[in-house]
Amino acid sequence: STLILCDNNSTIQLSKNPVFHGKSKHIDIRFHFLRDLVKDGVVRMSYCKSQIQIADIMTKPLKLDQFLKLRSMLGMIEISKLN
């Protein structure tokens, strides 16, 4: 199965517990698709602290120190360090 790291515990709980779905009718079809994949064992969801959520570098404005940390986690380096 594919592991999806998520920094939102509510999302993880919603994907695992269909009973909780009654309180979240506003969620669109993509959520139901994900819930079915989790139920079928195609996808697993696991908690990941926001500080190490690498996708944040592409989706959020970050402080410089957090940006540099995530950039290094991606294996990227500054071009000036190559010279």
Secondary structure, DSSP 8 states (H G I E B T S, - for coil): -EEEEES-HHHHHHHH-GGGGGG-TT--HHHHHHHHHHHHTSEEEEE--GGG-TTHHHHS---HHHHHHHHHHTT---GGGG-
